[in-house]
Amino acid sequence: MDKIWLIIKREYWTRVRKKSFLLATILAPLGFALLMGVSLWLSTQGAEEKTVAVLDETDLLQTRQGRALKDSPYLKFKLVNSSLETAKKGLDSLKAVGLLHIVAQDTSQLRNLRVDYYSDSELGLISLEFIKNSLSEHVKNIKVKKAGLNETILASFETSVEVSSKTILKPAKDDNSTGSMRIYVATALGAIMMFLIYIVVFIYGNMVMRSVMEEKTNRIVEVIISSVKPFYLMLGKIVGVGAVGITQFLIWAITVPLLYMGIIFVFAPRLSELANQQAATAGDVNINKINAIMAELGSFNYGSIVIFFLLFFIMGYVLYASLFAAVGSAMSDDWGEGQSLTLIVAVPVILGFYIGTAAIQNPNGNLAFFASMFPLFSPIVMPARIVFEPAWWEIALSLLLLLANSVFFVWLSGRIYRVGILLYGKKIGFWEFTKFMFRKE
């Protein structure tokens, strides 16, 4: 154990002291904070107010009291009465960025309203959608009046459907309805956790593999294994590099929320002001959605989510890191030729990610269930399902199978490692790779 501990300390301290580790650990949260700060700053900067000239050749905009195109906080409309060519030439005098031309057409049986927009530059997707929705609503109101229908009664026919999800097997305390917003939030959280483990497996698994390859290429390993067994050397590398990853994540787990709260505190007054303006001009729909998202974010049991995430993270890392170490030990001096061996490890990880993507969309389907039980996929798939609260026995069984297979793959990788680490000058293919597993001491 003393020798393993020395290997763990060596792997840990040599990596955490590297400039690359320090820069990544510091710059990643700062980069996140900078990106978020710039995004919030841009959102708090009022868009430039634009004026659009409107030439109506159908008289649709004068058929009822009021204006069809109501001004938005950043988009103003100005009706003009002139020919098309004159209106185009008069944009500068009107200080308008463009001309909205409602082409002359038969409006008695109007199905598609033809509208042209003339400008030296594009107006922008949001502004164009605002214009389209305003004109569409206006034409609908004209048709309602011509048909002699009551607008109030017609509006009462429009129904918003909110599907609430309730599970029969949940205790009584969970009888509160779960709106569709919770499903969206759970999907986002599951995708984030799945993506984190997917990235960690590749980054730190490759780190273990490169460490093994470097020591083998430099022949340092020949000196090391003279005093420690190859299996213990491999185990020390896995634990040491894993400790580096956990250290980095703990630092990020502390710094990122602090930076996030600091940025929100700085921009909170301006964001509140913009939210009030938006509620006054466009209704309370968006504000209600934001409030619903924040409420759902606070309704999850983050204690159990974090615990299960760390368990799957640690065991999944150990399983795949041992495989990466075995692949690294079997590679020759030519790293390019040995890259084909990494497919043995990379393919299950990539398949697990794609299956996890499908599992998020149907977390209780057969594919999601069996993939979360299969040890090569479960470290990625099950964390994506945890936020959907699967049955406790499913999580327990998945953890038990993953633990047993992590131990098995560490043992199996150790058998490959002890042979491959001292094999030089030979190109190793897949079949030679498998023979290492059954080679006698």
Buried (B, 14 or more C-beta within 10 A) or exposed (E): EEBBEEBBEBBBEEBBEEEEBEEBBEEBBEEBBEEBBEEBEEEEEEBEEBBBBBBBEBEBBEBEEEBBBEBBBBBBBBBBEEEBEEBBEBBEEBEBBBBBBBEEEEBEEBEEBEBEBBBEEEBBEEBBEBBEEBBEEBBEBBEBEEEEEEEEEEEEEEEEEEEEEEEEEEEEEEEEEBBEBBBBBBBEBBBEBBBBBBEBBBEBBBBBBBBBBEBBBEEEBEEBBEEBEBBBBBBBBBBBBBBBBBBBBEBBEEBBEEBBEEBEEEBEEBBEEBBEEBBEEEEEEEBEEEEBBEEBBEEBEEEEBEEBBEBBBBBBBBBBBBBBBBBBBBBBEEEEEBEEBBEBBBEBBBBBBEBBBBBBEEBEEEEBBEBBBBBBBBBBBBBBBBBBBBEEEBBEBBBEBBBEBBBEBBEBBBBBBBBBBBBEEEEBEEEBBEEBBEEEE
